[in-house]
Amino acid sequence: MNFDLSDDAKTLKDAARKFLDARAGPPVARKVMNDGATHDAQLWAEVVDQGWPAARVPEAHGGLGLGADEACVLAEEIGRSLAPVPLMSTLAAIEALLIAGTEAQQAAWLPKLASGEAVGCIAWAEGSNSPTQMPVTKLDGGKLSGTKSPVIDGLVATLAIVTIATPEGPAMAIAALDGTTREKQDTLDLVRPSAKIAFNGTSAEALGTAADWVRLTERLAVLASWEALGTADAAREMTVAYAKDRVAFGQRIGRYQGVKHKLADMYIKAELARAHALHGCWAWGAGAPELSQAASAARVSSLDALRFTAEEAVQLHGGIGFTWEQDCQFYYRRNRLLAASIGSRAHWSDRLVRALENRNKAAA
Protein backbone atom coordinates (compact mmCIF):
# COMPACT_ATOMS: atom_id res chain seq x y z
CA MET A 1 0.00 0.00 0.00
CA ASN A 2 1.66 3.23 -1.21
CA PHE A 3 0.44 6.47 0.35
CA ASP A 4 2.89 8.63 -1.60
CA LEU A 5 1.83 11.00 -4.35
CA SER A 6 1.93 9.81 -7.94
CA ASP A 7 4.72 10.96 -10.24
CA ASP A 8 2.21 12.99 -12.26
CA ALA A 9 1.04 14.74 -9.11
CA LYS A 10 4.62 15.57 -8.12
CA THR A 11 5.26 17.03 -11.56
CA LEU A 12 2.10 19.14 -11.32
CA LYS A 13 3.10 20.29 -7.84
CA ASP A 14 6.50 21.48 -9.06
CA ALA A 15 4.94 23.32 -11.98
CA ALA A 16 2.27 24.92 -9.78
CA ARG A 17 4.84 26.07 -7.25
CA LYS A 18 7.04 27.63 -9.94
CA PHE A 19 4.04 29.44 -11.43
CA LEU A 20 2.67 30.71 -8.10
CA ASP A 21 6.10 31.71 -6.78
CA ALA A 22 6.28 34.06 -9.74
CA ARG A 23 2.66 35.27 -9.76
CA ALA A 24 1.32 35.12 -6.19
CA GLY A 25 2.53 35.38 -2.60
CA PRO A 26 2.01 37.96 0.18
CA PRO A 27 2.51 41.06 -2.04
CA VAL A 28 -0.34 39.98 -4.32
CA ALA A 29 -2.50 39.05 -1.32
CA ARG A 30 -1.81 42.46 0.22
CA LYS A 31 -2.85 44.28 -2.95
CA VAL A 32 -6.19 42.45 -3.07
CA MET A 33 -6.72 43.18 0.62
CA ASN A 34 -5.89 46.87 0.28
CA ASP A 35 -8.05 47.24 -2.82
CA GLY A 36 -11.02 45.46 -1.21
CA ALA A 37 -11.29 43.21 -4.28
CA THR A 38 -13.08 39.87 -4.36
CA HIS A 39 -10.07 38.21 -6.02
CA ASP A 40 -7.20 38.84 -8.43
CA ALA A 41 -9.00 38.65 -11.76
CA GLN A 42 -5.82 38.55 -13.86
CA LEU A 43 -4.30 35.78 -11.76
CA TRP A 44 -7.57 33.83 -11.92
CA ALA A 45 -7.54 34.07 -15.72
CA GLU A 46 -3.99 32.71 -15.76
CA VAL A 47 -4.94 29.89 -13.37
CA VAL A 48 -7.77 28.96 -15.71
CA ASP A 49 -5.32 28.98 -18.63
CA GLN A 50 -3.14 26.57 -16.64
CA GLY A 51 -6.13 24.18 -16.63
CA TRP A 52 -6.33 23.82 -12.86
CA PRO A 53 -10.14 24.19 -12.52
CA ALA A 54 -10.42 21.41 -15.11
CA ALA A 55 -8.20 19.03 -13.15
CA ARG A 56 -10.97 16.81 -11.75
CA VAL A 57 -13.49 17.31 -14.55
CA PRO A 58 -13.81 14.21 -16.80
CA GLU A 59 -12.49 14.51 -20.33
CA ALA A 60 -16.02 13.98 -21.65
CA HIS A 61 -16.95 17.34 -20.12
CA GLY A 62 -13.89 19.24 -21.29
CA GLY A 63 -11.65 18.50 -18.33
CA LEU A 64 -8.38 16.72 -17.68
CA GLY A 65 -9.80 13.77 -15.76
CA LEU A 66 -7.09 13.83 -13.09
CA GLY A 67 -7.23 12.14 -9.70
CA ALA A 68 -7.34 13.08 -6.04
CA ASP A 69 -3.54 13.40 -5.94
CA GLU A 70 -3.54 16.27 -8.40
CA ALA A 71 -6.36 18.08 -6.64
CA CYS A 72 -4.53 17.80 -3.33
CA VAL A 73 -1.24 19.22 -4.60
CA LEU A 74 -3.07 22.14 -6.19
CA ALA A 75 -4.72 22.82 -2.83
CA GLU A 76 -1.32 22.72 -1.12
CA GLU A 77 0.21 25.21 -3.53
CA ILE A 78 -2.78 27.55 -3.34
CA GLY A 79 -2.43 27.49 0.44
CA ARG A 80 1.30 28.04 0.28
CA SER A 81 1.05 31.03 -2.07
CA LEU A 82 -2.04 32.67 -0.51
CA ALA A 83 -3.26 33.03 -4.10
CA PRO A 84 -6.39 35.23 -4.06
CA VAL A 85 -8.38 33.16 -6.54
CA PRO A 86 -11.58 31.08 -6.11
CA LEU A 87 -9.95 27.82 -7.17
CA MET A 88 -10.65 25.88 -3.97
CA SER A 89 -14.33 26.81 -3.97
CA THR A 90 -14.64 25.89 -7.64
CA LEU A 91 -12.94 22.53 -7.10
CA ALA A 92 -15.36 21.90 -4.23
CA ALA A 93 -18.38 22.59 -6.44
CA ILE A 94 -16.95 20.29 -9.12
CA GLU A 95 -16.52 17.54 -6.55
CA ALA A 96 -20.16 17.89 -5.52
CA LEU A 97 -21.26 17.42 -9.12
CA LEU A 98 -18.97 14.41 -9.56
CA ILE A 99 -20.44 12.77 -6.47
CA ALA A 100 -24.11 13.59 -6.84
CA GLY A 101 -24.85 15.29 -10.15
CA THR A 102 -27.16 13.79 -12.73
CA GLU A 103 -25.91 13.47 -16.29
CA ALA A 104 -27.84 16.60 -17.22
CA GLN A 105 -26.45 18.59 -14.27
CA GLN A 106 -22.91 17.51 -15.03
CA ALA A 107 -23.30 18.33 -18.72
CA ALA A 108 -24.70 21.75 -17.87
CA TRP A 109 -22.11 22.85 -15.32
CA LEU A 110 -18.89 20.87 -15.48
CA PRO A 111 -17.72 22.35 -18.82
CA LYS A 112 -18.40 25.87 -17.53
CA LEU A 113 -16.54 25.26 -14.28
CA ALA A 114 -13.64 23.65 -16.13
CA SER A 115 -13.29 26.60 -18.50
CA GLY A 116 -13.64 29.28 -15.83
CA GLU A 117 -16.90 30.53 -17.35
CA ALA A 118 -18.54 29.63 -14.03
CA VAL A 119 -17.13 29.97 -10.52
CA GLY A 120 -18.42 27.70 -7.77
CA CYS A 121 -18.89 27.98 -4.02
CA ILE A 122 -20.21 25.87 -1.16
CA ALA A 123 -22.99 27.55 0.84
CA TRP A 124 -23.55 25.53 4.01
CA ALA A 125 -22.92 27.79 7.01
CA GLU A 126 -25.86 29.19 8.96
CA GLY A 127 -24.11 30.15 12.16
CA SER A 128 -23.25 26.56 13.06
CA ASN A 129 -19.79 25.00 13.23
CA SER A 130 -21.12 21.63 12.05
CA PRO A 131 -21.86 20.89 8.37
CA THR A 132 -24.03 17.94 9.45
CA GLN A 133 -26.41 20.07 11.53
CA MET A 134 -29.82 20.40 9.91
CA PRO A 135 -29.97 23.67 7.96
CA VAL A 136 -32.89 26.05 7.96
CA THR A 137 -32.64 26.57 4.19
CA LYS A 138 -35.23 24.59 2.24
CA LEU A 139 -35.95 23.62 -1.36
CA ASP A 140 -39.66 23.61 -2.13
CA GLY A 141 -41.11 23.41 -5.60
CA GLY A 142 -37.74 24.13 -7.17
CA LYS A 143 -37.29 27.32 -5.11
CA LEU A 144 -34.77 27.96 -2.35
CA SER A 145 -35.57 29.89 0.80
CA GLY A 146 -33.03 30.73 3.50
CA THR A 147 -29.80 32.58 4.13
CA LYS A 148 -26.21 31.30 4.13
CA SER A 149 -23.36 33.12 5.84
CA PRO A 150 -20.43 33.23 5.60
CA VAL A 151 -19.93 31.79 2.11
CA ILE A 152 -16.27 31.77 1.11
CA ASP A 153 -15.83 33.25 -2.39
CA GLY A 154 -19.57 33.91 -2.42
CA LEU A 155 -19.10 37.40 -3.89
CA VAL A 156 -17.39 36.17 -7.04
CA ALA A 157 -19.18 32.82 -7.48
CA THR A 158 -21.82 32.28 -10.15
CA LEU A 159 -22.89 28.82 -8.97
CA ALA A 160 -23.61 27.61 -5.45
CA ILE A 161 -23.89 24.18 -3.91
CA VAL A 162 -26.39 24.85 -1.13
CA THR A 163 -27.21 22.63 1.83
CA ILE A 164 -30.94 22.12 2.41
CA ALA A 165 -33.09 20.41 5.01
CA THR A 166 -34.49 16.98 4.14
CA PRO A 167 -36.09 14.22 6.25
CA GLU A 168 -32.83 12.23 5.96
CA GLY A 169 -30.64 15.14 7.07
CA PRO A 170 -28.73 17.91 5.29
CA ALA A 171 -28.61 17.39 1.53
CA MET A 172 -27.62 19.55 -1.43
CA ALA A 173 -29.17 21.74 -4.08
CA ILE A 174 -27.50 23.44 -7.01
CA ALA A 175 -28.36 27.01 -7.89
CA ALA A 176 -27.15 29.73 -10.24
CA LEU A 177 -26.56 32.91 -8.27
CA ASP A 178 -28.00 35.31 -10.83
CA GLY A 179 -30.40 37.64 -9.07
CA THR A 180 -29.63 36.52 -5.54
CA THR A 181 -29.11 39.09 -2.80
CA ARG A 182 -25.45 39.11 -1.81
CA GLU A 183 -23.54 41.32 0.57
CA LYS A 184 -20.02 41.22 1.89
CA GLN A 185 -19.67 39.39 5.19
CA ASP A 186 -16.80 40.54 7.38
CA THR A 187 -14.42 37.78 8.41
CA LEU A 188 -10.82 37.74 9.60
CA ASP A 189 -9.49 36.77 6.17
CA LEU A 190 -9.41 39.90 4.00
CA VAL A 191 -7.83 38.13 1.01
CA ARG A 192 -10.65 35.64 0.36
CA PRO A 193 -13.79 37.65 1.16
CA SER A 194 -16.97 35.89 2.20
CA ALA A 195 -20.59 36.72 1.45
CA LYS A 196 -24.01 36.58 3.01
CA ILE A 197 -26.36 35.11 0.41
CA ALA A 198 -30.13 35.34 0.73
CA PHE A 199 -32.15 32.83 -1.27
CA ASN A 200 -35.61 34.30 -1.69
CA GLY A 201 -37.28 31.99 -4.17
CA THR A 202 -34.07 31.32 -6.08
CA SER A 203 -34.50 28.58 -8.70
CA ALA A 204 -32.57 25.42 -7.80
CA GLU A 205 -32.40 21.68 -8.36
CA ALA A 206 -31.89 18.92 -5.81
CA LEU A 207 -28.40 17.45 -5.94
CA GLY A 208 -28.04 13.91 -4.63
CA THR A 209 -28.89 12.71 -1.14
CA ALA A 210 -27.94 13.39 2.45
CA ALA A 211 -25.35 10.62 2.19
CA ASP A 212 -23.79 12.41 -0.78
CA TRP A 213 -23.34 15.56 1.31
CA VAL A 214 -21.49 13.55 3.95
CA ARG A 215 -19.24 12.07 1.26
CA LEU A 216 -18.53 15.55 -0.10
CA THR A 217 -17.57 16.91 3.33
CA GLU A 218 -15.02 14.11 3.69
CA ARG A 219 -13.37 14.94 0.37
CA LEU A 220 -13.42 18.64 1.19
CA ALA A 221 -11.81 17.91 4.56
CA VAL A 222 -8.93 16.22 2.75
CA LEU A 223 -8.59 19.14 0.32
CA ALA A 224 -8.66 21.66 3.17
CA SER A 225 -5.98 19.69 5.02
CA TRP A 226 -3.63 20.05 2.05
CA GLU A 227 -4.38 23.75 1.76
CA ALA A 228 -3.61 24.15 5.47
CA LEU A 229 -0.36 22.24 5.03
CA GLY A 230 0.78 24.60 2.29
CA THR A 231 -0.09 27.64 4.39
CA ALA A 232 1.72 26.22 7.44
CA ASP A 233 4.84 25.43 5.40
CA ALA A 234 5.00 28.97 4.03
CA ALA A 235 4.55 30.51 7.48
CA ARG A 236 7.27 28.29 8.92
CA GLU A 237 9.73 29.04 6.13
CA MET A 238 9.16 32.77 6.55
CA THR A 239 9.78 32.46 10.30
CA VAL A 240 12.92 30.36 9.87
CA ALA A 241 14.30 32.96 7.44
CA TYR A 242 13.55 35.71 9.94
CA ALA A 243 15.21 33.78 12.80
CA LYS A 244 18.35 33.41 10.71
CA ASP A 245 18.48 37.14 10.03
CA ARG A 246 17.17 38.92 13.14
CA VAL A 247 19.87 39.89 15.64
CA ALA A 248 19.06 40.35 19.33
CA PHE A 249 21.50 40.63 22.21
CA GLY A 250 24.41 40.30 19.84
CA GLN A 251 23.44 37.16 17.94
CA ARG A 252 20.83 35.87 15.52
CA ILE A 253 17.72 34.72 17.37
CA GLY A 254 17.76 31.36 15.57
CA ARG A 255 20.69 30.38 17.80
CA TYR A 256 18.57 30.60 20.96
CA GLN A 257 17.34 27.26 22.18
CA GLY A 258 13.81 28.50 22.86
CA VAL A 259 13.45 29.68 19.28
CA LYS A 260 14.91 26.45 17.89
CA HIS A 261 12.40 24.39 19.86
CA LYS A 262 9.46 26.40 18.53
CA LEU A 263 10.65 26.01 14.94
CA ALA A 264 11.22 22.29 15.46
CA ASP A 265 7.71 21.92 16.88
CA MET A 266 6.33 23.63 13.79
CA TYR A 267 8.08 21.11 11.58
CA ILE A 268 7.04 18.09 13.65
CA LYS A 269 3.37 19.08 13.68
CA ALA A 270 3.45 19.68 9.93
CA GLU A 271 5.03 16.31 9.20
CA LEU A 272 2.46 14.51 11.35
CA ALA A 273 -0.29 16.36 9.52
CA ARG A 274 1.28 15.50 6.16
CA ALA A 275 1.22 11.79 7.00
CA HIS A 276 -2.50 12.01 7.74
CA ALA A 277 -3.10 14.13 4.64
CA LEU A 278 -1.38 11.52 2.45
CA HIS A 279 -3.54 8.82 4.01
CA GLY A 280 -6.64 10.91 3.33
CA CYS A 281 -5.61 11.53 -0.27
CA TRP A 282 -5.04 7.82 -0.82
CA ALA A 283 -8.38 6.86 0.78
CA TRP A 284 -10.21 9.40 -1.39
CA GLY A 285 -8.55 8.30 -4.61
CA ALA A 286 -8.93 4.60 -3.84
CA GLY A 287 -12.53 4.90 -2.68
CA ALA A 288 -11.44 3.18 0.53
CA PRO A 289 -13.96 2.57 3.32
CA GLU A 290 -11.68 4.28 5.86
CA LEU A 291 -12.04 7.67 4.16
CA SER A 292 -14.15 9.00 7.04
CA GLN A 293 -11.42 8.17 9.54
CA ALA A 294 -8.58 9.37 7.31
CA ALA A 295 -10.32 12.63 6.36
CA SER A 296 -11.15 13.42 9.97
CA ALA A 297 -7.60 12.75 11.14
CA ALA A 298 -6.17 14.85 8.30
CA ARG A 299 -8.51 17.71 9.11
CA VAL A 300 -7.74 17.73 12.84
CA SER A 301 -3.97 17.36 12.51
CA SER A 302 -3.67 19.99 9.76
CA LEU A 303 -5.67 22.51 11.76
CA ASP A 304 -3.44 21.87 14.77
CA ALA A 305 -0.29 22.32 12.69
CA LEU A 306 -1.49 25.51 11.01
CA ARG A 307 -2.79 27.12 14.17
CA PHE A 308 0.41 26.45 16.08
CA THR A 309 2.60 27.67 13.22
CA ALA A 310 0.56 30.79 12.47
CA GLU A 311 0.40 31.83 16.13
CA GLU A 312 4.07 31.14 16.84
CA ALA A 313 5.10 32.95 13.66
CA VAL A 314 3.55 36.10 15.09
CA GLN A 315 5.28 35.58 18.44
CA LEU A 316 8.70 34.79 16.99
CA HIS A 317 8.61 37.90 14.83
CA GLY A 318 8.42 39.90 18.05
CA GLY A 319 6.94 43.38 18.05
CA ILE A 320 6.67 43.65 14.27
CA GLY A 321 4.72 40.37 14.06
CA PHE A 322 1.57 42.18 15.16
CA THR A 323 1.86 45.05 12.69
CA TRP A 324 -0.19 45.68 9.56
CA GLU A 325 2.95 45.97 7.45
CA GLN A 326 4.24 42.50 8.37
CA ASP A 327 3.08 39.40 6.47
CA CYS A 328 2.38 37.24 9.55
CA GLN A 329 -1.21 38.43 9.49
CA PHE A 330 -1.95 36.64 6.21
CA TYR A 331 -1.10 33.22 7.62
CA TYR A 332 -2.90 33.86 10.90
CA ARG A 333 -6.01 35.09 9.09
CA ARG A 334 -5.97 32.15 6.67
CA ASN A 335 -5.66 29.83 9.66
CA ARG A 336 -8.90 31.24 11.08
CA LEU A 337 -10.68 30.99 7.73
CA LEU A 338 -9.67 27.37 7.16
CA ALA A 339 -10.60 26.48 10.75
CA ALA A 340 -14.23 27.24 9.91
CA SER A 341 -14.34 26.37 6.21
CA ILE A 342 -15.94 22.92 6.43
CA GLY A 343 -16.71 22.54 10.12
CA SER A 344 -14.76 23.17 13.28
CA ARG A 345 -11.98 21.11 14.82
CA ALA A 346 -14.43 19.91 17.48
CA HIS A 347 -16.79 18.64 14.78
CA TRP A 348 -14.05 16.68 13.02
CA SER A 349 -12.61 15.38 16.29
CA ASP A 350 -16.02 13.93 17.07
CA ARG A 351 -16.24 12.37 13.60
CA LEU A 352 -12.80 10.86 14.07
CA VAL A 353 -13.83 9.25 17.37
CA ARG A 354 -17.00 7.83 15.81
CA ALA A 355 -15.05 6.48 12.83
CA LEU A 356 -12.56 4.76 15.13
CA GLU A 357 -15.39 3.31 17.20
CA ASN A 358 -17.04 1.91 14.06
CA ARG A 359 -13.72 0.46 12.91
CA ASN A 360 -13.19 -1.25 16.27
CA LYS A 361 -16.74 -2.65 16.27
CA ALA A 362 -16.22 -4.08 12.78
CA ALA A 363 -12.95 -5.68 13.86
CA ALA A 364 -14.38 -7.23 17.02
N, C-alpha and C positions, 0 to 999 in steps of 0.2 A: 504494500500500500504506500503510494508516493504522494505526500502532501505538498510537494514543492510545485512551484509554478511551471507551466509549460514553457518550452523554448520560445514559442511564438509570443507568449505573454511577456516574457523577459525582454524580447526585442521591442515590443510595443512600449513597454515601460521606459526603456532607454530613449526611444524616440520621443515619447511624451515629455520626459524630463528635459531633454535638450530643447524642445520647442518651448515649454513653459518657463524654463530658466531664462530664455531670451525675451519672452513676451509677457510674463506675469511677474508675480512676486509682490512684496510689500509696497513698492512705489506705485504700482498699478492699483492695488487695493486702496491705498490712501487717496488716490485721485478720484476713484469712484465714491469713496466715503465723503470727501470734501465737496464733490459736485452734487451729492444727493441723488445719484443716478441709480436706476434699478439694476444695471449691469454694464459691462464694457461691451458695447455693441460691436465694435470692430474686432475685438478678441473673440467674441462669440461667433462671428462670421468666419474667422480663421479656424476656430475649433470645428465648426461644421464642415469646412473644406477638408480638414484632416480626416473626416469620416467618423469621428468619435461617437456622435449620437446614433450612428447607424451600426455600432459595434454589435449589439445584441439582436438587431432586427434581422429576420430571416432573409435570405437572398431573394426569395419569391416576392418580398415586399420592398425590394430596393435596398436592403441592408447588406451587412458583411457576414452575418450568421456566426459570429464569434461566441466563445463560451464565457463561463463565469470568471475564469482566470483573467481574461482581457478586461472585463468590466471592473474587476477588483483593482487591477493596477492603474486603470484610469482614475478610479476614485482616490487611490493613494496619491497620485501626482496632482490631482486637483486640490486635495487637502494640503499637500506640501507647498504648493505655489500660491495658495489663497486666491486662485483665479476667480474673478468676479463674473462668472458665467453660470447659466442655469442648467449645466450639464447633468448634475446629480439628480435634480428634480425630473428632468426629461428621461433619464435612464430609468428612474423609478416608475414613471408612467408607462414606459415601454414594457417594463417587467410585469406590470399589472395586466396589460393587454396580452402578453405572452402566456400568462397563467390562466386568465379567465375570459379573454375576449372571444367572441364568436368570429366566424370567418368574415362576416360582413364588417364587424367592428375593427378587426385587424386590418382588413383591406382599406378601410376608410381612414385610419389614423396612423398606422405604422409607417407608410411611405412619407407622410407629412412630418412625422417626428424624426425620421431618419434624415430627411433633407434639411431640417431646420425650419421648414415652413411653419410648423407648429412647435410650441414649447409646452412641456407638461409640468404639472405639479401634483402633489398629494395633499388633499385637504381633509385632514382627520381631526385636528385638535379643536376642542370645544371647552377649553379650560381644564381638561383632565390630563394627567401625566401617563395615562394608560390607553394605548390604541385598541384594547379589547373591551373597554367600557362602552356600554350602549350609547350611541350618539342620540342627540335630539333630532338631528336632520333626518327628514323622511323623503321618500320618493313615492308619490301618489299620482297615478294617472299620467305618468311620464313627466311629472313636474317636481322639481326639488323645492323644499322649504326648509330654511334653517340658516345658521351662520357659522362659519368656520374661522377660527383665529387662534394663533397666527398660522398663516400658510406661507412657508418658505418659497420664495420666488413667485409668489402669487400675483405680484404687480406686473410681471413680464409674461406670465404664462397665458396661453390661449386655450389650453385644455386642462381640465381638472379630473382627477380620480377622487371621488368624494365618498366618504363613509356614510352609510345610512343605517337606520334602525330596521331590523327584520325580526321575525319571531325566533330565528335561529341564532341571532346575535348580530354584531356589526357586519355589514356586507358593503359592497361597492356599487357606485354608479359612475357613469362617464358623462361629462358635460362639457360642451364648448362654453367658453367664458364670455362670449359676445353679449353685451347688454347687462352683465351682472354688475352689482354695486360693489366697487372695490375701494378701499382706502388703506393708506399706509399704516401699518401696525408697528409701533415702536418696540424694538427688542435691543438686546445688547450688541448684536452683530450689525454693524452699519455698512458692511460690505455686501452682504446678501440680505437685502431688505425683505421683510415679510408683509403680508397683507391680511386684512379682515375682509372676507368675502361673504356677502349676503345673497342667498339664493331665494329669490321671491318669485316662485313659479318658473324657474329656469328649466328649459327642456333638457331631459337627460334620459339615459337608458341604463337599465340594470346591468351590472357587470359581475358575472359569476355568483358565488355563494359566500356565506360566512366563512367556510373553510378556506376558500381562496384568499380571503383577506388575511387570515392567519398565515397562510403560506407566503403571501407577499411580505408581511412584516418580518418574517424570518430572513428572507433574501435581502430586504432593505437593512436589516440589522448587520448582516455581513458586509454589505457595501459601506455602511456608515462606519464600521470598525476599521476598514481600510482607509477611509478618508481621515479618520481620527489618527491613525498611525502616521500618515503623511504629515499631518499638521504637527504632531508631537515630534517627529524627527526634525522638522525644520526649526521648531522652537529650541530643541536641544542643540542643534548645530550652531544656531545663532548665539546661544548662551556659552557654549564651549569656546567659540571664537572670541567672545567678549572676555571670558576668563583668562584667555591667553594674552590678551592685550592690556587689560585694565591693571594699572599699578596702584597699590595701596600699601602704605607703611613700608615703602622701599622695594616691594617685589610684586610680581604679577599675582593676582588673586587666585589663579588656577593652581598655585603651589600650596595654598592653604588646605589642610586636610579636610576641614569642614566643607569647603567648596567641592573638593574632589569627590567626597561621599555623596553630595547631592547630585552631581553630574553622573556618577556611577549608578545611583538609584534611578535616575531618568532612563538610562540605557537598559537596566535590568527590567524595569516595568514595561518598556517598549518591546523588548525581546520576548517576554512572556505573552504580551498581547499579540505579537506577530505569530507566535506558534498557534494561538487560538484562532487568529484570523485565517491562517493557512488551512486549518482544520475546517473552519466554516466554509471557505471557498471550495475545498474539495467536496464537502458534503452537499453543497448547493449544486456543483457541476455534475456530481455522480448521482444526484437524486437519492442520496442515502437517507435511511430512516432516522439517523441521529442528527439531522439538520437542526431540529429545535434545540437540542442540547448544545451543539457546536455554535450556532448563531447566538444563543444567549451568553455563552462563555466569552465569545469574541466581543460582543457588545459590552459586557461588564468590564472585561480586562482592558479594552481599548479606552473606555471612558476613564478608568482609573489612571492609566498611563498618561493620557492627555491632560487630565486635570492636574495631576502632580507636576508634570513638566511645565504647563502653562503658568501655574501659580509660582513654582520655584524660579522660573525664568524671570518673572517680575522681581522677586526677592533678590536674586543673584545679580541683577543689574543695579541694585542699590537705589539711590534716590531718583535716578533718571528712569528707572523701570516703570514708574507710575505716571510719567509725563505723556502728554499728547503727542509730542514729537518723536517719541521712541516707538519702535515697532512691536514691543511686547504685547501691546493692547490687542493687536490683531489675533494673536494666538489665544489669548485669554478669552476674547469675545467669541472666537470660533468654537472654543471649548464649550462655552455656555450654550451656543446654538446647537451644537451636535448632541449635547447632553439631553436636549428636549426634542430632537428631531423626529424620533420614532418611538417615543416612550422613555421614561426615566430609568435611571440605574436600578431603582427599587423594583420597578416593573419587571425588568429583565433578570434581576436576581431571583425574583419569585418564579419566573418561567424556567430558569435554570434548575432551581430546586425541584420543581415539579417534573421536569424532564429526567432528572437523575432518579427521582423516585419511581417513575414509570419504567426506566431502564432496569432498576434493581428488581422491581416486581416481575418484569418479563424474564429476568435471569434466574429468579428463585424457583 
